[in-house]
């Protein structure tokens, strides 16, 4: 696999960080921003759905898609005919993209409509997406995307065959220009609103998995894997 740019080296007692840039520095609520690699990676690792933004034929396009992380690299896959995958292959220098991942952790309800908000964890990545052509890197990347959705699944399913691989494209986006942003806590009501007779607080939001439903044609002797039972 190709080398990726490593995060800035950590000093004594300090965590490694991604260097802030004009595009990753927020213009509002700067105290919520983080460039810490562990924070960024933890937010990415807790999700599997991202939104990939790019410009095609002079117009902005944003597509929801799955991703996988290996070290400081994100991988996205799709059909060889999909717009971002095709564009990344056409652009020799790489396709300029913006990739975002967001978790909603709570609805923040204030006494005033203006101060309503959300508790969230998000990551924004800017960079050049490049077509992955090396067969081994493609294999590892596709396994990572499958495992990003359900950890352990890539080893418990049939790998893609030659025909399927020929119809699948993979792009890589190195984590170089990246930042996280996090909001926690309750509403920021104005002092003059504290006596108003409106409920104020946080409604927690968390993802939930229901019991797995077996396929109608599944052999009854095939047991539910531990990695699904523990979701």
N, C-alpha and C positions, 0 to 999 in steps of 0.2 A: 504494500500500500504506500501511496505517496506520503512524504512528510507533511506535517501541518505546522503552522506557526504556533509555538508554545506560548502560553500565557506569560505575562511578566513574572520574573522570578520573585519569590517571596523573600522578604527580609527576615531577620531573626524574630520569631514569634508572630509573624504576620502571614496571613493567607495570601496565596497567589491571586492576582487580579487581572482582568482584561483592561487594557488601557482605554480610558474614555476618549471619545471623539466628539466633534461637533454634532454628528448625527445621533450619538447615543446619550448625550447629555440632555436631560429633560429641561424644558423651559419653565415648568411648574412643578411644585412639590419635589424639589431636588433632594430633600431628605429621604425620600422613599426609594431613591435609586441605589443600586448596588452593582459593583463590577467584580465581586468576589466569585471566583470560579466555582467554589463549592455551592454557593447559593444558586448561581446560574444553572449548574448541572443538576442540582436537586429539583429545581422547577421543571427542567426539561425531562428528567427521568420519571417524574410523577405523571406525565401525560403521554399521549401518542398521537393526538390530533394537532396539526398546526395549520396556519394560513400562510400561503406563499403568494407574495405580491411581486409583480413584474410589469413591464410595459411591453405591449405587443401591438405593432402597427400603429404606434402613436397613442394608444389608449391604455389606461391602467387596468390590470386584471388581478383579481385575488381569488385563489382557489383553496378550498379545504383539502387537506391530504394527510396521509400518515408519514411518519418519519422514524428514524432510529438514530441513536447517538453512539459513537465509538470515540472515546477520548474527546478531543476538541474538534470533532467533525460530525456534522449531521448529514444523513443520507435520506433522500426522498425518491420514491419509485413511482412509476406509472407506465402507461402504454407508450410505445415508441411513437405513437401518433399524437400524443397530448401536446398542447401548446408549449408549456414550460420545458418539457423534456426535449421537444424538437428544437426549441429556440436555444437551449443550452448546448445542444450538439452543433448548431449552426454557428454560434458565436465562438470564435477561436479563443478569445480572451476570457470567455465566461459570460454568463448572463447575469446582469445586475438584478439582484432580488432583495426583498425584505421579507423575512420569515418571523412570524409571531406565534407565541404559545401563551395561553392565559388560563388560569384557574380562578373561578369565582368561589370565594370562601364564605361570604356572608353578604346579606342585604342590609345596608346601614340606613335606618329610618330615623330621620331627624324631625324635630318639631316644625321646621320650615321646609318647604319644598326645595329651596335653594341648597340646603345642606345634606340632602339625601345623597348617598354614595354607595360604594361597594367595598368590601374587603377582598383583596385579590392578590395573586402572585403572577407576574408576567415576565416574559423574556422577549426582547426584540433583537434580531440578528440582521445586519446588513452585510452584503458581500457579493462575490461572484460565484454563481453556481456553475459547476463544470460537469460535463458528461463523463461517467465512469466507464472506461473501456476494458480495464484489466479484469480478466475472468475471475481471478481469486478475490480481488477487491469487491467485485460485484456479488459474488457468492456470500462473502462475509457481511456485506451491506444488507443484502436481502434477508439474511438470518437475523440481523440486528433489528430490522424493521418489524419482522414477525414477532420477535421477542419483546419489542417495545410495547406491543399491544397486549400480549400474554406471555410473561416470562417463562421460558422453557418450552414454548410451543414449537420452535424451529426443529428441535430434536425429536419431536413427537408427531411429525407429519412428513409426507413425501416431499423431497426437494423438487424444485422446478426442473423439468426436463429441457432438452435442447430447444424444442419448439417453443416452449413457454418463455425460456430465457431470451430467445430471439424477438419475442413480442414485448419484452419488458426493458424499459430504460431506467437507469439509475443516475441521479445527479448528487454531487457532494457539495456541501457548503461548509467551509472551515470557519470555526468560531474565532474570529479575529476582532471584529467590530460588533460588540455585543454588550447588552446591559440588562439588568433585571430591575423590576420596580414592584414594590410591595406596599400594600396598605393593610393595617391591622387596627383594632380598637373600635370604640364606639363613635357615635355621632359628635360632630363639633358644633353643638348648638350655641347660638349667641346668648350672652348672659340675659338679655332682655326677653328672650323666648323661653327661659327655663320654667316660668310659671304657667305657660300655656297648657291647656287641658288635652294635649295630644300625646299618644304613646310614642316613646322614643327608645330606640335600642337597636339590636342586631338580630337578624334572622339567619342563623347558620345555614350554610349550603354545603353539602358534601356529596360526592359521587357514591352511588350504591349499585351493587351487582345483585341481581336476583339469581335464584337457583338455575344452573345450566339446564337447558331443555335438549334432550338427545334428538338426533335426527330420526325421522320415521323409519329409515332403512338401516339404522345402526344395529349391528349384531348385539343382542342382549348380554353376550359374554364379555363385551368390551367395557371395562370399568371406567368410571369417571377418574381422570388423572388427578393426582394430588394438587397440581398447580391450579386446577380449576376449582377443586373443592375448597381451597384456601382463599379464594378471591373474596 
